[in-house]
Amino acid sequence: MKIQLPGKSLYWRISMSFLAILIILGLAYVLITVIATNRYYNETTQRLNAHVAESMLAEVSPFTNGEVNEESVSKIMHSMMAVNPTLEVYLLDKTGKILTFVVFDKKVKLSNIDLGPVKSFIHYGGEKYVLGDDPRNPGKKTIFSAAEVRENDMLQGYVYLVLASEQYENITSALLGSYWLRVGTNAFILTLLAAFTIGLILIYFLTRNLRVVIKTFRQFENGNLKARIPEENMKGELSTLSHTFNNMADTILKNIDALKEVDSLRRELIANVSHDLRNPLAVIHGYIETLIIKEKNLSDEERMKYLQIVLNGSEKLKHLVSDLFELSKLETQQITLHIEPFFINELVQDAVSNLRLMAERKNITIKTDISTSLPLVEADISMMERVIQNLMDNAIHYTPEKGTIILNVNMMEREVEVNISNSGDGIPEKDIPYIFNRYYKVNKEKSGIGGSGLGLAIVRKILDIQNIPIHVRSTPGEFTTFSMLIPVYG
């Protein structure tokens, strides 16, 4: 028996897969939270400082007669940076060209600012989150505040304020990195442990029924063929799987029982054949041996008598072997049915004609009472012919000299009833349940009736495989009747 390692069980494979998914989702959660928080901070900062540029213009006019007033601009710009060192102040012309600026370390790399975001910011009055160019970092976008610069209602340019300077961003990034490292790590670990623990518990209960299925499979594999999955506890696909397995197990068990039965029948057949063939073979062997030993001392009359005994013995042997193999094929279901419609009255008349000579030798009278308006019946015609022949043979064997056999065929509701009755001693009630068993004979020693003892067993098997019932009624000292109901065609 294989030992299932914990790491290879379905429970642990699902658990490890669940853990991997949790880690990926946790990292994605941290990343999304960082991005969302950063955007939230930037948008809040921009909203709070949306009117800083307009406030600067209220204190000073950057242009005088269309020219940049360097002194005034420098004064107000430095004043604003003194109050808020995170600001970077730029003065742009109408095309976005940087005319002058005040920044912390004067490392400005752009000479022009894209005016698209600037105009959009001004249009929405700072209520919409807009990112603009970062003059110190080409290709990077940043939050800003902006306002138009007008002189005598003529647009002269723009004031462009970067709200998060490079120095501020460096400090903020370092602080935020440390903050998120602490908060993110703690939250991630706690969330992961809690989710994983809950997940293990849930997976345990979800796979509980699956473990029952696997346990039953292993029991069946180890030889417990009666192991079955309790279907009442299963749901969904497991219910279908359990039902399928149970049906499969039942089928396998039936097949095994059928094979055992076939093997038992085979052994029984061999035993019966060896037993039943011994007597006729001994008779044949004995008389042939006598013919050889006494060849010169036997008269022609004695020789013919012995040869006739040998011939009768061989005939009996032939019939016995034929009956044995026919019964064996019926019991092992090796017979293929050919169901077809036919007239049962014609089949009965033919059987009577074939056996009338045998009946006349015993002075037995055969009477028939067959309806002339019988419909077609549905059965295997060759097998039904054998049934009627065996029943007639049985009737002739058990009917005394000058006795009577009556065949009655009439219509019932949806079946045709065939009755074969014979006069005689009858069958004791205690013997009726056993008369269809092989080799069973009523008062064989007393009556001296021969036969293989297989005729009625063959009849029962043929009728059973066609689902045709047969009943026996017997009145001691009067009549014994075999009745069968054959279904009507259509």
N, C-alpha and C positions, 0 to 999 in steps of 0.2 A: 504493500500500500504506500503510495506517495505521501510524503509529508509536505503540507502546504506552508511555504515560508510566508511570514507576515507581510514582507514587502511585495510578494507576488500575488496576494489575495486581491480580489476585486475591491474589497472595502478600502484597502490601503492604496491601491492604484487610483481609485476615485478620490480619496482624501488628498493624495499628493497632487493630483491634477487640480483639485479645488484650491489647494494652497498656492500653486503656481498662478492660477487665475486671480486669486486674491492679491498676490504681490503685484501682478501687472496692473490690476485695477487700482491698487493703492498708489503705485507710482504715477499712474495716469491722473488719479485724483489730486495728488500733491502738485503735479505739473499744471493741471487746469486751475487749481486754486491759486497758485503763484501768479499765473498769467492774469486770472480774473482780478486778483487783489491788486496787482500792478496797474491794470487798466483802471480799476476803481480809484486808486490813489491819484493817478494822472488826471482822470476826468474830474475828480473832486478839486484838485489843485487848480486846474484850468478854470473851473466854474467860479471858484473863490477869487481868482485873480483876473477874471475876464475883463474887468474895467480898469486895470492898472494903467494900461497905455493911454486911455482917455483921461485918467487922472493926471498923468504926466503932462499932457497937452493943455490941461487947464492951468498949469503953473507957468508954462513957457511956450513960446512959439518958435519952433525949430527953424523956420524960414523967415527971412526979412527981404522983401522985394525979390522973391524967388531964389535967394541965395541962402546957404546954410549959415545960421547964426552959431558959429562954433562955440563962442564963450557961453551963451545961454544954454546950449545943448549940453556942453560938457559939465556945466554946473549942476543942472537938474539930474543928469544921468548919474553923476557921482553921488549926489544926495540920495537918490533912490537905492543905489547899490550899498550905500552906508546903512540905510534902513533895512534892506533885504539883500544880503550878499549873494543869494542864490540866483539873482536876476542877471541876465545879459541883455544889454540894450543896443539896438541897431536902428539907424536911420536910413530908410530906403528911398530911392527916387520912384517915379511913376512906373518904371520898368522892372523894379525889384533889385536894382543895383545898390550895393551897400555903400552909402556915402560916408558914414562915420559910425563908430561903435565904442562902447565901453565894456570891456570884459576883464576877467581876473588876471589872466596871463597873456592877453593879446594874441593867442594862437588861433587866428581865424583863417580858415582854409578856403571858404567860398567867397566869391565876389558878388554873386547874385543869389537872390532868394526866389523860389517859385511862388508867384503871387496867387496861384489857384487856391491853395488852402487859406491864404490871408484874406482874400475876398470872400470866401465861404464863411470864415469866422466872423467877419464884419457883418455879412448879410444876416446871419442868424443871431447877431448880437451876443456872441459868446455862449449861447445856450446849447450849441451842438458840439460834440466832442470832435475836434479836428487836430491832426498832427501836421506840423510843418517842418521845413528843412532845419537841420542843426548846422549852423555855419562852421563850427569847429570839427564836425564829424560828417564829411560828405557821405551821402547815401543813408544816413540815419535820420529818423524822424523823432520829433520831440514836441512837448506841449508848449504853447506860446500864448501871448496876448498881443493884439494888434489894433491899431486905429488909423484912420485916414488923417493926413496933415493937409489942411486947407488954409489958403491965404486969399482973402477977398472972394470966398466961395470957389476958389480955383484949386483943384487937386495938385498938390506939390509933391506928395510922396506918402510914406507910411512909417509909423513907429512900430517896430517889431521887437517884442520882448520875449526872450527865451526864459521860461519860468523855472527850469531845472538845469542849472549850470553843470559843467562837467565835474567840477569839484564836489558839488552837491550829490551828483549821481554816483560818484565814486564812494562817498561816505555812506550814502543811502544803500547802495548795493552791498557794501560790506556789512552794514548793520542788518539789512534785510536777509542777507545770506545766513548770518549767524542766527537771526530770529527764526527763520524758516527751518534751519537745520535743527534747532532745539524743538520748536513746536511741531514741525512736520515729522521729525523722527519719533517723538513721544506719541503723537496722535496716531502715526502710522503703525507703530508697534502695538499700542493698546487696541486699536481697531482690528489689526491683523489677528492678534491673539483672541480677542472676543469673537470675531467672525469665524476663525478657524475652529475654535472650541464648539461654537454653536453648530457649525457645519459638520463637524465630526459626529455630534449627537444626532443631527438630522439624517446624515448619511447612514448612520448605524440603524436607525429605525426604518429608513427607506429601503435598506438592503436586507432587512430582517427576513422578509418572505423569500427573497432570492437565496439567502443562506439555507432556508428550509428546502428549497428546490434542489440546491446543490447537494445537501445532505442526503436527500431521497435518491438522487442520481447515484451517489456513491454507494448507498445501501444496495441499490439494484445491481450496480456493477460488481459488488462483492458477493452476490449470490442470493440476496433476499428478494426473490421475484415477486413477493407480495407487498413490497414497499410501494406506497402510493402517496401522492402530494395532496394534502387537504385543500380542496378547491374552494371551500367556503371562506377561507382567509385570503384568497388571492383576488387582485383587482387588475383590470386593464389587460396588458399584454401577458402578464404573469398568469392570469386566469386562463387565457388561451393556451399558453405553454403547458400549464398544469393539466388542463383537459386533454391536450394532445398526447402528453407523456403517459397519462393514466390509460388512455385508450390504446396507445402503443403497447404499454406493459400488459394490458389485458389480452391484446391480440397475440403477443409473444407467448404469454402463459397458455392461451388456448391452443396455439400451434404446438407448443411443447407437449401439452396433454394429448393432442391429436396424434403426435408422433409416437408418444408412449403407447397410446391405444393401438396404433397401427402395428407397432413392434410387438405388443402383447397378442394381437390377433395373428400376426405372422407366426409367433411361437406356438400359439394354440393350434393354428392350421397345421403346422409341421407335426405337432403331437397327435392331432386327430388323424392326419393322413397316415402317419406311421401305425397308428392303432387300427384304423378302419381297413387299411390295405392288408394288414397281417393275415386276417382270417381267409379272405378269398384267395390271396396268394398261396397260403398254406394248403388250401383245398386243391388249387390248380397244380401246385408243385407235387402234392401227394399222389394225385391220380396220374399225372404224367410219369412220375417215378414208377408207379404200379404198372403202367402200360409198358414201360421199358423192361422192367424186371420180369414180368410175366408175359412177355410178348408171344412166346411160343405156346403158352398154356391157356391163353384166353380164346374164348369162342368169339365169333363175329358179333354175336348179340351182346356179350359183355364188353367187347371193345367199343361198340357203338354207344353203349350206356355210359362208359367212362368218358368217352370223347364228348358226349352231350353234357355231362357234368362239368367238364373243363370249359366247354363253350358257354354254358350258363354262368359259370364263375367269372369268365372273362367279360361277359356282358354286364354282370353285376359290377365288376371292377371298373369298367368303362363308365357306367352311369354314376358310380360313386365318385370317381375322380372328376367327372364333369360337374356334378353338383357341388363338390367341395370348392372347386375353383370359381364357379359362378357365385356361390355364397361369399367367398373371400373377396371377390371384386365388388360385390354389393356392400359388404361391411366396410371396406376401405374406400368406398365412394369413387371407384375407378370406372363407373358406368356413366356414359354420356346419354342424357335423355333426349329423345326426339318426339316432342309433344306435337300431336297433329289430330285433326278431327277424323272420326270414323264412326261406322254404325256398329254398335255393340251387339245387336241381334245377329248380324252376319258372323261375327267372331264366335259367338256362343254356338250357333248352328254348325260351324266348321268343327269346333271342338267336339261336339256331340257325334258328328259323323266319324271323326277319327278314332273315337274311343268306343263306338257302339259295338264293334266286333269283340273287344276285350270284355265288355259287359255281357254280351250274349254267351260267352264261354262260361260265365258263372250264373247264367239264367237270370240276370238282373234286368229289370225293366226301367228304361229311361223315359221320363215324361217331361215335356216342355210346355211352358205357359209364357209365351213371349208376345208382348204387345206389338201390334202392327204399325203403330203411329209413333214410334220412338224417334227422338231427334238425334242429331250427331252428338257424340260425346268427345271429350278432349283428354287424351292421355297418350302414353307411348304404346303403340299398337302391338309391337313385338313382345314387350314386357307383359302387357295385359293378356296376350295369348298364352304366355308361360304361366301366369297366375291361374287362369281358368283351367289349363291343362293339369296343373298340379292339384287344384282343388277337385277336379274330376277324378284324377288318379287316386287321390286320398279317399274320395267317396266310394270308388269301386273296390279299393282294398278293404274298407271297413264295412261294406254292405254284404250281408250274408247271401248265400244262394237263394234265388227266387225273391230277392229283396227289390226295393224301388229307389230310384234316384229321380228327384224332381228339380228341374231348372225353371226358375221364375224370373222374368225380367219385366219391370214395369216403371212407369214415370212417377217421380216424386215432384217436389216443387222446383228445384233447380238442379236436381241430380237424377241419374238413372240408377235404380236399385237392382242389383243382381243377387239372387238367392240360389244357393246350391244346397239341396237337402238330400240326406240319405237315411234309409231305415237301418235299424241295427240296435246294438246294445246301448248306444249313446255314450256321452262323456260325463263322468262324475263331475259334479260342480267344483270339487277341490282341484281337479286336474285342468280345468279350462284355462286358468291364467298361465299355464306352462306349455300348452300344446304347440306354441309357435317357437319354442326353444329348440335348438338343434339336438337331434338324437332322442328327443322325448317322444315316447310311444305309450299309449294307454293300454295296459294289460297285454304287453307284447308277448310275454311268455305263454299266457293263457290262449291268446287268439292265434298265435303262430303266424302272424302277419309279417311279411318281409318288408323290404324297402330300406332306403338309406337313412331315413329319419331326418332328412334335410328339406323335404318338399315344402312343409308349412313354414319353416324358417325362411326359405327363399321367398315365399308368398308375402310374408310380413315385411321383409326388407324392400321388395319391389314396390309394395303399396306405400310404405313409409316415405321413400324418396320422392313419391309423387303426391304425398299428402292426401292419400285416399284411405279413409277409415274402413276397418273390417271388424265385424262383430260375430260372436258365436253364441248360438242358443241350442241347448240340448235337453231333450226329455228322455231320461233313461228308459230303454226298452222300446222307444218309438223313433223319433227323428232327431237328427243333428243338422243344424242349418248354419251355413257360413254366408254372411250378408256383407256386401260392400256397396258404397255409394260413389259413383263416377260422375264428375261434374259435366254439365251440358256445355257444349261448344257455343261461344258467342256471348 
